[in-house]
Amino acid sequence: MVQIDMSTLVDDLTPVRVVKRGDSVFLAVGATFIASVMVAVIYGMRSDLMSGDPHPIVIIRASLLSLLGLATTLAVSSVAHPSIGKPQNGWVWALAAAAVLPLAAIAKFAYLYASGQPFDIFMQDFEFGPRCLLISGFSAVWIASFMTWWLRRGAPIALNRAGWLVGIAAGSFGTFSFNVYCNSISIFYIGFWYSLAVTLCAIAGRLIVPRLIRW
Amino acid sequence: MAAKGSHRGQVWTVRSLLSRLGLVTKLGLVTKLGLVINGVGWLDFMVANDASLARLMAMVQQGDKLAYVTLLGECKTWLARYFSKRIAPSAVDDLVQETLISLHRKRATYEPSRPFLPWLAAIARYRWVDQLRKTYRADETEIVAELSVASDESDVIARISIDRLLAQLPEKQAHVIRMVKIDGLSIAEAALRSGQSEPLVKVNIHRGLKKLAALVERD
């Protein structure tokens, strides 16, 4: 390796602005807001949201997604600062809460299947699922780019963990953006496509982000 | 930890820094840092506690070069001791230097309200694991190329205090890693002694090193 004298480091010293944890939340929430506005402008907004009286399931899914996004973003901000000790795991509870959506879909499906009732009506929006993936994915990439840029300013020491967290956070916020347009209120649709979008984003984050933030 | 200044001028420079930190008493006995100034003006750093280093680091973030000189000296000593328990003496200097460069590049990530040494230790461990990964990658290339392992290969695995880690591997993996990466045997020799086929020896080394890197990161 190239030998660098300590005096070189001293000569190179300049004042720095401390990397603050709140900055990552500010960036992620700001990027999510812009993504949501863009989705609403390009694709339109749900009519019940426009009227200020959203359907309860829209409120629930938006709350769960924003909660998961915020919790994982806070964990990302923690990852960027080197430390020894138990990592922040509050986001796991938010993930468990968000898992209610796919679990509810599975429970409902199992009940209908066992009782022999038709469930075609619940599947009517299913064909629009790829659109959910596409819009959520684009929004997630937009949000993740800010989070990754911020992480590069930090000093993450658990790269794989950081990748997962960025993926889940960006996936949650990206799907939240799609949620302002999504017309479906089917639990099957939400349980399957929303969960798939967040899962794919998490996997992409794990595969891509560590390479970008290694230092 | 021992850092001494032989010139009276240096002493007073450091002392003025300590005074700015509020650590010098009227008698010239610096108790918080554990410093003792003797009659001829020598400084003995007995114990640099975390709070003092944290304050120095906060000053460094403001661009204070005098504080930086002191901090780098303290960190260099601390890191040398930290790495001496983990790698061979010949590798300590390089790793200390790499870590100091990382400290310099990532100094904005230290939060003055938090302890300093855990922050430094985390960076040190990251650099150590990174070196382990580099070795692992080199080893992987070697296996693909089907080259025998040279006995004088520079290998972090062979230099770290490895017993505790190897104990967590399956016996077959630990056994061949010891033979090839520490004792310097060739793949063929290790295969002969262990009773495993040569491809199996390579696979076990590959898997064992990968697991070692994961263990170190998780530890």
Interface residues (C-beta under 8 A of the other chain):
Chain A: M1 Q3 I4 M6 L9 V10 D11 D12 L13 T14 P15 V16 R17 V18 V19 R21 A80 H81 P82 S83 I84 G85 R153 G154 A155 I157 A158 W215
Chain B: V60 Q61 Q62 G63 K65 Y68 V69 L72 G73 K76 D94 Q97 E98 L100 I101 S102 H104 R105 K106 R107 A108 T109 Y110 E111 P112 R114 P118 W119 A121 A122 I123 R125 Y126 E217
